[in-house]
Amino acid sequence: MGTLAAGLVGGLAAAAVVIPAINSDKRDQRQEDRDLKEQSEEDALEAGLPLKLAPGVSYYGPGWYVNTTSYGIDQLNGQPFKDDGGDAVPSWAWLQKNWTPLSATGMAVNVESQHKTTVLVQALKLRDVDCSLPVPEGTLLRPPEIGDGGAAAPSVDMGMRVDAARPVTRTAEGHTLGDPYTRQIALDKGDAREFRIIFTTQQKACSFQADLLVYSKGKQYRLKLPSSWSDGKAASYTFTVAPPHKPYKSHYVVGTANMLVAVPDTDIKWTGQTPKYTGNGELNYW
């Protein structure tokens, strides 16, 4: 019995030595697998685009829209404007599908650097520009006003006149473009910044797509800018914008209680490319 007991004790001691060793090997293997996965993800980021794009908040949409159709003085008068009414009834989706931004359009985009080396955001570039579209003269419409999106930090503002003979990236303030843009925005890995980008036209109605020019690791990239988003992903890349055509055949504003109101041309005052509504926004039957 003594010999048997001694053997059992010895076997258990040996097992106690082997089991921790096995567990340690498993832990080492799991750590190695995690390290390999992280390295693989890092390599994929380095091989991919230098910036990750997401919707921004500092662009509030066009101040006015135009349409080739004349809705007369009563066709839309008194109809409600719905936030989520779809593209068949007066709503934001209806505007985006059927109407053209007047004088200026744009977007806001958050960018996050993905590369280890510094990424430089340099300028804008247009593609697939078509400025032969008919200039809408049917209806001028002012949508509901949108409140401040609450950007946490100042955005980088830039823009471009689409119908210029040689479009150049310019500074932007509101919907107005200024001097040529000469800065480069440097972003280290993980840095994020919001860009508010404005496109204007003065004489022609245009459709187009646009890229953000970015330099990283000795190479220039052209990142396509979404014109609209859905659930945080790009829904479209085509922008449209039209110059003023005065006078329009009919005029509407979204007034009190988000109600479409037909207004006379005498209530629209123009300053250059920009109209201003001077009425009271109430339903009237003139």
Solvent accessible surface area in square Angstrom, and as a share of the most:
residue,aa,sasa,rsa
1,M,188,0.84
2,G,57,0.55
3,T,121,0.70
4,L,111,0.55
5,A,51,0.39
6,A,65,0.50
7,G,49,0.47
8,L,113,0.56
9,V,100,0.58
10,G,41,0.39
11,G,42,0.40
12,L,128,0.64
13,A,56,0.43
14,A,56,0.43
15,A,41,0.32
16,A,60,0.46
17,V,109,0.63
18,V,79,0.45
19,I,98,0.50
20,P,75,0.47
21,A,53,0.41
22,I,82,0.42
23,N,64,0.33
24,S,41,0.26
25,D,95,0.49
26,K,113,0.48
27,R,133,0.48
28,D,90,0.47
29,Q,95,0.42
30,R,126,0.46
31,Q,83,0.37
32,E,90,0.40
33,D,71,0.37
34,R,122,0.45
35,D,68,0.35
36,L,112,0.56
37,K,130,0.55
38,E,109,0.49
39,Q,93,0.41
40,S,69,0.44
41,E,90,0.40
42,E,40,0.18
43,D,76,0.39
44,A,66,0.51
45,L,70,0.35
46,E,31,0.14
47,A,92,0.71
48,G,30,0.29
49,L,107,0.53
50,P,0,0.00
51,L,6,0.03
52,K,122,0.52
53,L,45,0.22
54,A,38,0.30
55,P,48,0.30
56,G,19,0.18
57,V,71,0.41
58,S,16,0.10
59,Y,39,0.15
60,Y,94,0.36
61,G,20,0.19
62,P,18,0.11
63,G,38,0.37
64,W,21,0.07
65,Y,12,0.04
66,V,0,0.00
67,N,12,0.06
68,T,87,0.50
69,T,65,0.38
70,S,45,0.29
71,Y,31,0.12
72,G,29,0.28
73,I,87,0.44
74,D,98,0.51
75,Q,105,0.47
76,L,10,0.05
77,N,23,0.12
78,G,26,0.25
79,Q,65,0.29
80,P,69,0.44
81,F,6,0.03
82,K,102,0.43
83,D,96,0.50
84,D,132,0.68
85,G,26,0.25
86,G,35,0.34
87,D,63,0.32
88,A,91,0.70
89,V,56,0.32
90,P,11,0.07
91,S,0,0.00
92,W,59,0.21
93,A,43,0.33
94,W,17,0.06
95,L,0,0.00
96,Q,125,0.56
97,K,138,0.58
98,N,66,0.34
99,W,10,0.04
100,T,28,0.16
101,P,13,0.08
102,L,10,0.05
103,S,15,0.10
104,A,4,0.03
105,T,10,0.06
106,G,6,0.06
107,M,7,0.03
108,A,7,0.06
109,V,0,0.00
110,N,53,0.27
111,V,0,0.00
112,E,68,0.30
113,S,2,0.01
114,Q,23,0.10
115,H,0,0.00
116,K,124,0.53
117,T,67,0.39
118,T,63,0.36
119,V,0,0.00
120,L,44,0.22
121,V,0,0.00
122,Q,43,0.19
123,A,24,0.18
124,L,6,0.03
125,K,97,0.41
126,L,26,0.13
127,R,81,0.29
128,D,107,0.55
129,V,66,0.38
130,D,58,0.30
131,C,35,0.21
132,S,94,0.61
133,L,63,0.31
134,P,101,0.63
135,V,47,0.27
136,P,7,0.04
137,E,66,0.30
138,G,0,0.00
139,T,0,0.00
140,L,1,0.00
141,L,0,0.00
142,R,55,0.20
143,P,7,0.04
144,P,18,0.11
145,E,152,0.68
146,I,87,0.44
147,G,56,0.54
148,D,115,0.59
149,G,40,0.38
150,G,57,0.55
151,A,44,0.34
152,A,115,0.89
153,A,59,0.46
154,P,111,0.70
155,S,26,0.17
156,V,3,0.02
157,D,41,0.21
158,M,0,0.00
159,G,0,0.00
160,M,6,0.03
161,R,60,0.22
162,V,4,0.02
163,D,17,0.09
164,A,29,0.22
165,A,108,0.84
166,R,208,0.76
167,P,53,0.33
168,V,65,0.38
169,T,11,0.06
170,R,79,0.29
171,T,55,0.32
172,A,13,0.10
173,E,142,0.63
174,G,39,0.38
175,H,76,0.34
176,T,95,0.55
177,L,38,0.19
178,G,34,0.33
179,D,104,0.54
180,P,68,0.43
181,Y,24,0.09
182,T,123,0.71
183,R,133,0.49
184,Q,96,0.43
185,I,9,0.04
186,A,61,0.48
187,L,8,0.04
188,D,77,0.40
189,K,81,0.34
190,G,46,0.44
191,D,59,0.31
192,A,70,0.54
193,R,77,0.28
194,E,16,0.07
195,F,0,0.00
196,R,24,0.09
197,I,0,0.00
198,I,0,0.00
199,F,0,0.00
200,T,16,0.09
201,T,1,0.01
202,Q,86,0.38
203,Q,131,0.58
204,K,100,0.42
205,A,4,0.03
206,C,0,0.00
207,S,23,0.15
208,F,2,0.01
209,Q,36,0.16
210,A,1,0.01
211,D,0,0.00
212,L,0,0.00
213,L,23,0.11
214,V,0,0.00
215,Y,85,0.32
216,S,1,0.00
217,K,95,0.40
218,G,60,0.58
219,K,116,0.49
220,Q,98,0.44
221,Y,34,0.13
222,R,105,0.38
223,L,6,0.03
224,K,82,0.35
225,L,1,0.00
226,P,4,0.02
227,S,28,0.18
228,S,29,0.19
229,W,65,0.23
230,S,62,0.40
231,D,146,0.75
232,G,43,0.42
233,K,151,0.64
234,A,40,0.31
235,A,63,0.49
236,S,43,0.28
237,Y,76,0.29
238,T,66,0.38
239,F,7,0.03
240,T,47,0.27
241,V,0,0.00
242,A,0,0.00
243,P,5,0.03
244,P,25,0.16
245,H,65,0.29
246,K,107,0.45
247,P,96,0.60
248,Y,10,0.04
249,K,130,0.55
250,S,2,0.01
251,H,13,0.06
252,Y,0,0.00
253,V,0,0.00
254,V,8,0.05
255,G,18,0.17
256,T,94,0.55
257,A,91,0.70
258,N,57,0.29
259,M,56,0.25
260,L,0,0.00
261,V,1,0.01
262,A,1,0.01
263,V,0,0.00
264,P,31,0.20
265,D,66,0.34
266,T,103,0.60
267,D,34,0.18
268,I,9,0.05
269,K,108,0.46
270,W,62,0.22
271,T,111,0.64
272,G,61,0.59
273,Q,64,0.29
274,T,81,0.47
275,P,7,0.04
276,K,137,0.58
277,Y,23,0.09
278,T,69,0.40
279,G,31,0.30
280,N,110,0.56
281,G,7,0.06
282,E,99,0.45
283,L,78,0.39
284,N,46,0.24
285,Y,174,0.66
286,W,128,0.45
